[in-house]
Amino acid sequence: AAGVIHTDFERGYIRAEVYSVNDLDQHKTEAAIRAAGKLRTEGKDYVMQDSDVVHFLFNV
């Protein structure tokens, strides 16, 4: 998905931090999601799912 958004994301991709919007609804903050162990780290082959909230980490 990073390459679809912008080619710089694809070129400098490091990883994606992913959680569900349902997790956000339940835990209210990203810090609480992280503390609950619901934040996942995904690689470049991850297939996006409906309701994913994604932070792309990249370096260009």
HELIX and SHEET records of a PDB file:
HELIX    1   1 ALA A    2  ILE A    5  1                                   4    
HELIX    2   2 THR A    7  ARG A   11  1                                   5    
HELIX    3   3 VAL A   21  HIS A   27  1                                   7    
HELIX    4   4 GLU A   30  ALA A   35  1                                   6    
SHEET    1   A 3 ARG A  40  GLU A  42  0                                        
SHEET    2   A 3 TYR A  13  SER A  20 -1                                        
SHEET    3   A 3 ASP A  52  PHE A  58 -1                                        
END                                                                             
